[in-house]
Amino acid sequence: MNNSLQLDIPKRGMPITIVTGFLGSGKTTLINQILHNKHNLKVAILVNEFGDINIDSQLLVDINENMVELSNGCICCTINEGLVDTVYEILERDEKIDYLIIETTGLADPFPIMLTFLSTELKDLTHLDSVLTLVDCENFTPDHFDSEAAFKQIAYGDIILLNKTDLVSRDRVDYLESYIKTVNNGARVLRSEYSKIPLYLILDVNLSKLQPYSLEENNNQHELQKIPKNHLINDGFTSISFQSKRPFSALKFQHNFLDELPDNIFRAKGILWFKESESKHIFQLSGKRYDMQVEEWSTTPTNQLVLIGRNLNPLIIQQDLTNCLTM
Ligand SMILES: Nc1nc2c(ncn2[C@@H]2O[C@H](COP(=O)(O)OP(=O)(O)OP(=O)(O)O)[C@@H](O)[C@H]2O)c(=O)[nH]1
């Protein structure tokens, strides 16, 4: 007689949370909160930026070998294969990683990224825990910035974090919550300031509705092939990078650039060097709001700036910025 008991316990691979949300909604801020509060958990972070300079990775509190950058393309389309290779590299490390967090660009459609973990061999080695979508309560509009990707971020979110509640009234947050429920009624909706949220509400929550058994393998491949490789072009967004080994004049940067900023720039972020200051300036602009944080330089000073918007003219913007440099 065969006494062995056959238990059908599903093997769970490395848990994965996809952190998404439109430009400037607070994704990097959330990852920093997670890194501060993760205790002994070995967390790997995969940061994707579609510009050719990766500013986000330089703004993370804990930059080490567990942080992987994927720049110059979008993991939901143009560099999806790069995502698969990177996840394999993380899985093959000698030291086991307990949890993987993927920060998408602010313009990513999360669906192809979700499918990546449910098709290919990755479905047996990983476990998609949830898609977490941040919403900037100040800048969010129900037309989703006229961007299909921004709409899908809400539609596919298992957790929606209404962030930047400090900048708006409670009525506005209530309104956003009821609007979001009309698009995605099943999501766990939470609220935060500076993306502060207890980790037990967002990690290892097993909220992903999309599971391998819910989709046939052939179907996944088919769905992946249907994803347009040029969705950023369809949405009309471009990113412009600017770098310089000469400092800016603070006065010129303020008057000739910031005061004249065109409306079609949605987001800018950079590490700036001003002739008038010995400190490094972290520049952040989301919508109409910007701020500068001051820190010590730990590297040779340079300027690195990324601007994201619609129908931007790179030559004019780069020339305007060059004109703000000191001689
Ligand atoms: N007032 C306020 N500012 C916030 C809050 N959360 C984030 N910020 C600020 O908003 C700016 C953008 O935050 P990030 O975390 O870089 O946003 P992101 O989603 O990673 O941006 P991208 O990856 O460029 O799309 C930064 O200046 C943050 O300090 C918040 O709750 N309140």
The ligand as an SDF file (V2000), in Angstrom:
LIG
                    3D

 32 34  0  0  0  0  0  0  0  0999 V2000
    3.6860   67.3080   -0.4490 N   0  0  0  0  0  0  0  0  0  0  0  0
    3.9290   66.0340   -0.7630 C   0  0  0  0  0  0  0  0  0  0  0  0
    4.9250   65.7280   -1.6080 N   0  0  0  0  0  0  0  0  0  0  0  0
    5.1500   64.4280   -1.8820 C   0  0  0  0  0  0  0  0  0  0  0  0
    4.3860   63.3790   -1.3260 C   0  0  0  0  0  0  0  0  0  0  0  0
    4.8560   62.1990   -1.7940 N   0  0  0  0  0  0  0  0  0  0  0  0
    5.8860   62.5020   -2.6170 C   0  0  0  0  0  0  0  0  0  0  0  0
    6.0770   63.8490   -2.6660 N   0  0  0  0  0  0  0  0  0  0  0  0
    7.0610   64.6030   -3.4560 C   0  0  0  0  0  0  0  0  0  0  0  0
    6.6680   64.4980   -4.8280 O   0  0  0  0  0  0  0  0  0  0  0  0
    7.8290   64.4820   -5.6760 C   0  0  0  0  0  0  0  0  0  0  0  0
    7.7850   63.2490   -6.5740 C   0  0  0  0  0  0  0  0  0  0  0  0
    7.9030   62.0910   -5.7530 O   0  0  0  0  0  0  0  0  0  0  0  0
    8.5780   60.7370   -6.2940 P   0  0  0  0  0  0  0  0  0  0  0  0
    8.5090   59.7430   -5.1900 O   0  0  0  0  0  0  0  0  0  0  0  0
    9.9000   61.0270   -6.8920 O   0  0  0  0  0  0  0  0  0  0  0  0
    7.5580   60.3820   -7.4540 O   0  0  0  0  0  0  0  0  0  0  0  0
    7.6780   59.2080   -8.5360 P   0  0  0  0  0  0  0  0  0  0  0  0
    6.3320   58.6280   -8.6930 O   0  0  0  0  0  0  0  0  0  0  0  0
    8.7920   58.2660   -8.1600 O   0  0  0  0  0  0  0  0  0  0  0  0
    8.0990   60.0140   -9.8310 O   0  0  0  0  0  0  0  0  0  0  0  0
    8.4820   59.4270  -11.2870 P   0  0  0  0  0  0  0  0  0  0  0  0
    9.1560   58.1180  -11.0770 O   0  0  0  0  0  0  0  0  0  0  0  0
    9.3830   60.4490  -11.8550 O   0  0  0  0  0  0  0  0  0  0  0  0
    7.2310   59.3220  -12.0560 O   0  0  0  0  0  0  0  0  0  0  0  0
    9.0320   64.5220   -4.7240 C   0  0  0  0  0  0  0  0  0  0  0  0
    9.4380   65.8770   -4.5870 O   0  0  0  0  0  0  0  0  0  0  0  0
    8.4570   64.0070   -3.4010 C   0  0  0  0  0  0  0  0  0  0  0  0
    9.1410   64.5000   -2.2510 O   0  0  0  0  0  0  0  0  0  0  0  0
    3.3190   63.7350   -0.4210 C   0  0  0  0  0  0  0  0  0  0  0  0
    2.5600   62.8880    0.0870 O   0  0  0  0  0  0  0  0  0  0  0  0
    3.1450   65.0620   -0.1900 N   0  0  0  0  0  0  0  0  0  0  0  0
  1  2  1  0
  2  3  2  0
  2 32  1  0
  3  4  1  0
  4  5  2  0
  4  8  1  0
  5  6  1  0
  5 30  1  0
  6  7  2  0
  7  8  1  0
  8  9  1  0
  9 10  1  0
  9 28  1  0
 10 11  1  0
 11 12  1  0
 11 26  1  0
 12 13  1  0
 13 14  1  0
 14 15  2  0
 14 16  1  0
 14 17  1  0
 17 18  1  0
 18 19  2  0
 18 20  1  0
 18 21  1  0
 21 22  1  0
 22 23  2  0
 22 24  1  0
 22 25  1  0
 26 27  1  0
 26 28  1  0
 28 29  1  0
 30 31  2  0
 30 32  1  0
M  END
$$$$
